[in-house]
Amino acid sequence: MPSQRLPWRDEPYPVLAEKNLTMLALLRLIGLVLVVELIFYFLLTVYIRSTRREALENEWDRRHPEKTGPSPERREFVRRSMIGFSKTLRARLVGLVLVLPVVAIVVIVILVNYN
């Protein structure tokens, strides 16, 4: 079956369809990578926050040996200490987990396909 030519293009129709499918596959790949990255971002945030919270609780226990264990003062100390930590943590994680892999994929696709 001969390939039909589009009136406004010199290439046959299947070539145009192949280009669209390639771009669609790239967009699908980036979407899937973003979903996986969001899962890792959430898990990494929970893990890093829990380790920091545990370190702060241990610091409280070291500074106040007479008040070890759960107490309102200890919870307030940990809460206040975690406020500043959340701001710096979020910025670092977004850069590392969400942005870098997508940029790497786009650069690799460009280098492989257009050079």
N, C-alpha and C positions, 0 to 999 in steps of 0.2 A: 504494500500500500504506500503510495508516494506521500511524502509529508507536504502538508499545505503551507503556503507562505502567507504570512499576514500582509495586508495591503500596505501598511505603514512601516514594515520592517523588512530587511533583506534576509534575515535568518529564517530558517524554517521554524514552524511552531514548536516542535519538540525541544529545540535548543532553548527557546524562551521558557518553556515549562521547566526544563532542567535547572535553569538559573533560579527560578522562583522556588523550586523544591530545595535547592541548596541553601538559599537564604532562610527558608522556613525551618530547615533542620538546624541551622545555626541558632535561630531564635528559640527553638525548642530546647536545644542544649543549654543555652544561657538561662532559660526559665527553670529547667531542672536543677542546674547548678545553684541558682539562687535559692530554691526551696531547700536543698541540702545544706547550703550555707546558713540559712536561717535556723535550721535545726541545730547545727553545730554552734551557732552564736548563742542560742538559748542555753544549751548544755554547758558551754564554756562560761557563760555569765553566772549560772547557778554554782558551778564548781569553784570559780575564783572568788565569788562573794562568800561562799561557805568557808573556804580556807582562810580568807581575811577575817571573817567573823570569829572563827575559832582562835586565830592568833590574837585578836583583841581581847577575847575572853580570857585567854591564858595570861595576857599582859595585865589585865585587871586583877587576876588571882595572884600574880607575882607582886604587884604593887600593894595590894590590900590582903595580906594573908588572913586577917581576922574576918574578912567578909567574903570568903570563897563561896562558890555556889550561886545559884540564881538569886538575884535581888533586883529591886527597882533601880538602884544606883548603877549596877552593872549593866542592865539593859539600856539605860539612858546613855552611859558611856559608849557602849557599842553603837547605838543608834547615831549619836553625834559624830562618831569617828567614821561611820560608813557613808555619811552624806557627801563629803569631799571625795571619797574613794569612788563613788558611783560615777561622778562626772568624768574623772580621768579614765576609768575603766571602760566606759561606753565608747569614748572617742578612740581608744586604742583598739578595741575589739572590732568596731566598725571598719577601721582601716585595714586591719589584718584579715578578718574573716569574711567580710562582705565585698570589699573593693578589690583586693589584690588578686584573687582567683579569676574574677571576671575580666580584669585587665589582662592577666596572663593568657587567658583563652583567646581573647580578641587579638592580642599581639601574635600569638602562635598561628591563628587562622590567617591573619594578614601576611605573615612571613611565608607561610607554606603556599598560599594560593596566589599571591600577587608578586612574588619574586622569582 
